[in-house]
Structures are given as C-alpha cells and as structure tokens.
Amino acid sequence: MPYYSLPPSTSTWKKKIFPVAAATFLIFFGTVLLPITSLSVRNPPPVARPTAIHFDPLHLEEEGPVRAAFDPLNLQDDAEGAGLAPQVRHGSKVLQDEPNPQEAVPWEALVAPLLAVAMVLGLLRLPRWGMAATSGETDPFRTPLGEDAAVFDLQSQRLADWVKFGAVFIAVMGGLFVTWVYPPTGLADEFVRSLEALMGGNSEATMLLILLIFGVAHSGLAGLRTQGEELIGARAYRVLFGLISLPLALVAIVYFMNHRYDGVQLWSFRGVPGVHSFVWITTFISFFFLYPSTFNLLEVAAVDQPKVHLWETGIMRITRHPQMVGQLLWCMAHTLWIGNTFAIVTSAGLMAHHLFGCWHGDRRLAAKYGPAFEEVKARTSVWPFVAILEGRQTLPPDYWREFARAPYLAITIGTVAAYLAHPLMQSSSYSLPW
C-alpha cells in the first residue's frame, strides 16, 4: 500500500478511519485551536506583554513595540554587562543574572564532561558490579526481538537518504517559522496570549497548562500510533505527530526561557564555588539518558520507516526509561541553579509527564511485543541501577563499548555546543514576546 493512500472499503472507514481521524482532530482542536478560538470569543482583558522586544525581521509591520538590539555573540561594545550575558528586558524584568558561560570554557565546557564520563565508565568496570562475560549479539541476556541501541553503521548509510533528511528538516523548520513563530503570519503569539489570559496572567499556571497541552498531544498521539499507522501509514503518521508536537514543544521551551526568573525566589547558590560546575556536569550527563530511538534521525524524519523498537543494550541496561531519568537530572540541575517557584512548578510538570510516560511506554511495548517485553522488563528497572544491584541485569566487561558509538559522540559535541551557544539561544528566545 502506498504510504499516503487510504483503504477503500466503507466498512474500514467506519471502523478504523473515522475513530482515529476524530480522535486526532479532537486532540488538535483541544490543544491548539480551542485556546485560540476561546480568546477571540471571550475577548478577555489583555494580558501585559513585554514591550521591549519585538520580532519582525522582515519589517512587515509599520508600527510595533520597541525592539531590543539582537547581539547574541556580544559583538557590540556594551558597557552594561562586561563578562555577563547581554542585558535584555522582558516586560518589567531585566534578564541579566546569568554569567556568560564562555568565560569558563577550558574547565567546564571541555574537561568536566570528559572527567564525568571517565568516572562513570570507571565505576561500571569495577568487579563489584558483577559483569557478564559476553556482550553484543552473543549476549545471553538478549531476547530474540531485542535490539542493540545506538548503533550507527556508516557503511550502510546512503547519501540520498541524508539529502532527503536535509530537505525534510529545512521544509519543516521553514514551515514552523512561517506558520507558528513569525508574528505577522504565525499563530504562536495568539496561542500563548490565550493561555495566559485563561490563567489570569500567572506565568507559573501558564507554564503548567502549556506542559499539560503538550503532554496530552504527545502521549495521546503516541497512544493512537498503531491505529494511525494502519490508517495512513507509518511515515505519514510520523509527519502528523511531528506537526502537532513540535510547535507545542517549542512554545514550552521558549516560555520557560523567557519566564524562568518569574515567581518567588527561594534560594540562590549561583555565587557558591562549584555550583555552576555541578549544574553543568549534571546537565551534560542528563543528555546521555536520551531514549535510543531519538538517535534514529532518518526514522524521526520519516525518511526510513518509523518503528517501535525493543532496545536492550546501552543505557537500557541501567534504566528502562532513560528519558525520565535524564529529565530528572536536568530538572534537578536547573532548579538548583534558578532557585524559584517557577522552576519548581516547571520541573513538577515535566516529571509528571515523564512518570506517566513510563507507564504508557511499558503499556505500548507490552501490547506490541508481549512475552518478549516481559523478559526485558524482568531484567531492567525504571530507576537507575536497581536491576543491576538486585542481580537481574549483568553488565558485560566491555560495557563501555555500548557508549563508544557515533550517536554519543554527537551528543557530547552537541551538548558542549549548546552550552557555548547559550547567549545566542537566550537572545533568540527573548526576541519572541511569549
């Protein structure tokens, strides 16, 4: 069957197509269209918006709020913040209390990550962990349906596939910019305003609502994946999933960055020696807990046929739900660094979604793989190292090889690059009035 063709029979339409289409429309309507529509219908009092920043790079609007200078690389000689991130005003708040991470490049951006990885790998090689004698395809603890995680075979890659990936990436990012981000044509401004109006202008409540909407859309569409793929094909359903989830994720990220210093300040350890290094190392390690399916970029972009994988090696030996553990580490680090009620509320919302995802993910894998998943579940644990300590999981002596792979090298480079690009990320985020 072609990827985007529909089954012709009327009975199939009544039994499969209509329920899935209706459920997808309800998720999209409830999470995106309803807030925007309710704002125009109710016409509530306008919520105070930041007036110092306006995003209109093509100058399509003749009049508008004063725009802040966009200088993410600190090329201008600004006397306001030597050695600090550029001073940016968001509403009535001046966002300038984070040191420029570029000052700490030699230690925190390069040496600390390598030290952290070496320490973790050293601990895993200690005899007390009781390691097995084999690994890889000969591992006796692998089920027939289990897969080796984070494998990247350069020889099997085709240039045409990566050209398609580049074309899909450019098309999706361009479409997202025009229809969602760019104020003269995008919907995100109205979407965020409607949510803020619904929450009475409270940024903490708005952040929770944004995370709730994202969670409903993301987990709801994941739960409908089997029926959706039967209906329109795996590739088309992955595109639909991305078109709904990606804009909502972007709103959550930008809103967090722009409002992270809202709320009540409870503590401040930013000036304590060693805290910045601890936060950075913890954040760095958190990205090694990405779920292995995120490494399959060709599947993520629907160039390859998307699949539901039963991973068994690599990070899965430590925890069956690495994404939840990584999110927990990230939340702990950023809450410690920011130290206010907004960070606590955001972390609570993120962890609630990921804990639900643990149950939801196990449920979907059990439905697809049955007894094979039960075998994997018996040898793994939700919380890190529990199955190892209980003797249900055994690490091979060359376990480090399951991390010495191209995807983890890409994570290392990408995480350090993101750390160095924080001024650019913050300036870009502040340019959006969300």
N, C-alpha and C positions, 0 to 999 in steps of 0.2 A: 504494500500500500504506500503511495506517495506520502511524504511527511505531513503535508498540509491538507490532504483530502479527507472528506467526511464519509462515514459509512452511509450507503444509500438507503437502507431499509427504513421504513416508517417505524417499525417496532423498536429498532435500535435507537431512533431519535427519541421516542417516548421513554424508553427505559434507561438510556445512558446519557444521550446528548443533552436533553433538556435539564435533567437534575444537575449535571456538572456545570452547564452554562449558567443556570440560575444561581447556583452556589457561588460561582466565580463572580458573577455580576453583583450579588449581594455583598461579597467581601469588598469588591472595588467601590461600590456605592457607599457602603457603610464607613469605609476607612478614608476615602478621598473625596468623593462628590458630596456626601451628606454634610460634612462640616462647612464646605464652601457654600453650598446651597442655603444652609441654615443661617449663615451670616447675612446673605443678601435678603432673605425673607424676614428675619427678626430685626435686622438693621440696628444692632446694639450700639451703645456709645463706643466711639473709637478708643482703642487701647493705645496708650502712649507708645510711640515708636521712636527709635533712635533717629535723631535729626542731624547727626554729624557725619553720617556715612550714607552714601547713595551709590548704587551700582548701575551705571548706564554707560558702558564703554563706547557704544556707538553714538551716544548723544541724540537718541531718538526723542527724548523728552526735552522740551524747551525750558521748562522750569522744574525745579525739584529741590529737595533738601541739599544743603551744602555737602559736598563730597570730601572725604578725608584723603589726604595725599597717600598714594599707593607706592610704598617704597620698601618691599619685603626684604630686600637684600641690604638695607641700611646704607644705600649709596649716597644719600643726601647728608650733608653736614648738619645734623640736628643736635642742638645744644641741650635738648630736654632730657636725653637719655643715653649718655655715653656709657657703653657697656651694657645697656638694657635693651629689651625689645622696644620697637618704635611705640611712641605714645599714641594710643588710639582711643577716641572717645566713643563709647557705645551708650547712647542715651545720656544719662547724667553721670555715668561711671567712667572713670579713666582706667583703662586696662593696661597697666604698666608694671605690675608687680612680679613678673617672672624674669629672672636673669636670662640673658642671651646664652643659649647652650653652646654657642660656638666658642666661648671662652674656655670651655672645658673639653675641647676636642681630644687632646692627646690621651687623657686618662679615661674619661667617662664614655667617650664615643668609640674608642678602639680597644684599649687594654682591658677595661672592665668586662665587656661581653666575652672576650676570649678567655679570661680568667674564670668567669662564671661557667662557661661551657666545659672547660677543663675540669673544674671541681665536680660538676655533676657527673661527667663521664668517669672521673676517678672514683667517685662513690659507687657508681654502678658496677665497677670492676672488682670491688672488694669481695673476698671469698664469703663473707657472711651473708651475701645476698643469695647464695646457693644457685649458681648459674648452671645451665644445661651444657651439654657437650656439642650440640649442633644448633644451626640456625638456618634461615633462608628456606629454600624449598625442601630441605631434608629435615626441617624442624618437626619432631614427632608431636608437637603441641598445635600443629596447624590442621584445621579441618579441610576436607576436600574443596569446599566452597570458599574458604578463607583466602584473602588476597594480601600480598606484600605491599605495604604502604610506602608512599613517597618514592616510588621507582620512576626514574626518568631515563629512558634509553635513547641516547642521541642518535644512534644509527637508524632507529625506526621512525624518526621524525621526518615529515615531508614538508618541504618549503611551501608548497601550495596550501597546506593546512594553516600554516602560520600567517601566510598572506591573507587568508580568509579571516583568521582571528583578528588581524590588524584592521581589516575592513569593518568587521562587526564592532570592534571596540570604538573606532572612530565614529561610526554611524550611531551607536548607542549614546556615546558621550555627547555628540553633536545634538542629537535629538533631545537628550536630557537637558542640555543647556538652553535650547530654544523653548521647549515646551514647559520647563519646570523652573529653571534657575533665573533666566534673563527676565528682569522685571517687566519690560514692555510687552513681552509675549508669554511669559511663564505663569504658572498657577501657584507656585510655592508661596509667594507673598500673601495671597489671599487665603491659602490653606493655613499658614501659620497664624495669620491675624484672626481667622475664625476660631482656631483652637484657643488662642489667648483670650478672646472675648468670651468664649464658653467657660473658661476657667477664671474669669474676672480679672485678668491681667497678672495672675500669680504665675511666675515663671517655673516654680517647682511643680505645681499642679499641671502646668502645660507640658513640662518635660515628661511627667508620668503618662499623660494622655498620648503624647507622641510615641512613647515606647509601647503603650498598650495597643495603639493602632498598628504599629509595625509588627508587634507580636501576633496579633490576630491575622493580619495579612500573610505574614511569613509562614507561621505554623499552619494556618488554615489552608493555604495553597499547597504546602507540603503534605498535609493530610489527604488532599484531593489528588495527589500526584498519580496514583495508579489509575483512577478513573479518567483523569485528564489526558494521560498518555494514551490510553485506549481510544480516546475520543479524537484527538488531533495529532497524536504522535509525540514522541519524547522530545524532539527538538523544538517543535512549536510550543509545547507546554513550558519548556525551559525559558524560551523567549518571553512568554506571558508572565511567568514567575518573576523574571528579572525586571520587566517593565513596571511591575507593581511594587516589588520590594526595594529596588534600587533608589527611586525617588524618596521613599519614606526613610530609608537608611541615611540618605544624605541630609535630610531635614534634621534627623536626630543628632547627627554628628555636628552640623553647623550650629544648631540651637544650643548644644552643650558647650561648644567652644565660646559662643557669644555670651552665655549667661552663667558660666561656671563660677563666677565670683558674686552671684546673687545669694540671697539667703543670709542666715546668721553665721558669722564667723565663730567657730568653736575652739579652734586651736591654730597655731601657726608654727611649724617646725622648719620653714624654708631657710631660716638662717642658721640652723643647727648643723655643725660639720658632719658630713657623712650621709645626711638625709637625702640630698639630691642624688648621690651615687647609688644609694639603696633603691630609691624610686626608679632610677633609670635601669639598673640591673634587673629589678623585678619586672619592669615593663618589657625589657628585652627578652627575658625568659618566657614571659607570657605568650609571645608570638610563636614560640616553639610548640605550643599546645594547640595550634590551629588544627582543625579536623582535616585528615589527609585528603578528603575529596576536594578541598579548596585548591590543592596543588594541580589538579587536572584542568588546566586552563582551557584546553580545547573542548572539554565537556561543559565547563561553566559557560562558555560562549556558544554552545550548541553546534560547534563545528564537528566534533565527534558525538556519537550517540550517547546522551546522558544515561547514567546507570546508578542504581542504588548498590553501593559496594559493601562487602563484609570484610572490613580491614582487620588484620590480626597482629601485625608486627609494628615495630617502631614505637611511637608514642602510645599506641593502643595497649601495649603490654603494661604501661604504667597506669593508665586510666582509660576506661571505655568511652568516656565523654570528655576528651581533651579540650573541646571548645569551652565547656563550662568552667573547667579548671583555669584555663587561660584568661577567661573573662574575670574570674575571681581574683587572680593575681593582678590584673590590670586595674580593677576597681579598688583593691586594697592600696595599691601604689598611688593612684591618683587621688583617692580620698584622703590618704595621709598627707599628700602634698598640698591639696587645696584646703581641706580642713573646715568646710562649712556644710550647712544643711542641704544646699543644692547638690553637692557631691554625694552626700549620703543618700538622698532621695533617688538620684540618678542610678547609683550603684544598686540600690534595693530593687529598682525597676528592671535593670539589666539582669540581675541574678535571678529574679522571679521568672523571667522569660527563659533563661538558660536551664534552670532547675525543671521547669515544665518540659523543656526540650529533651532532658534526659529521659523522662517517662515517655514522651511522644516518640523520640527516636527509637527507643527499645521496642516500642509497640509496632512501629513500622517495619523494623528489621525482623521481628518475630513473625509478622504476617507474611513477609516475603521469603524468609529462609527457614522458618520452622525449626526443626531439631538442630540444624547447623548453627543457628544463632544461639540456641540454648547451650550448646557446647562452648561457644565463645563466651557467653555470659558467665558460665560457671568458672572460667579461667581468668576472668577480668573483674575489675571493680570500678565503681563510679568514682570513688575517692582515690587519689594517687597512692600507689604502693601498697594498698591494703591487700590485694590478691597476692602480691609477692610476699609480704610478711606472713600471710596465712598459708603459704605453700601452694596456692592454687595456680600461680604463674611462676615460671622459671626463666630467668634471663640467660641467654647464651653468652659465652665468654667474649664473643666478638660483637656484642650488642651495639657498641658504638658505631659499627658499620651501617646500622639501620638509620643513623642520622647523618652519616658522611655521604650525603646524596645531594644532587643539584638543587632540589626544592629548598632544603635547609640552608644551603649556601645563598640562595636567592633571598630567603627570609633574613639572614644575617645582614646582607648588603642593604636590603630594603628597609630594615628597621633602623640601621645606622643612618641611612639617607633621610628617613622620615624625621629622625631626631635632629639632624642638622638643618632640615627644612622647616622646623617649627616656626621661625619668624614668617616665612612665606605662607605657611598654612594658616597662621593666625591672621595675617593681614588680609588674605583672601576671604577668610570667614567673616572678618569684621566689615568687609565691603558689602555684605548681604544684610539687609535690615530684618533679620529673622529673630 
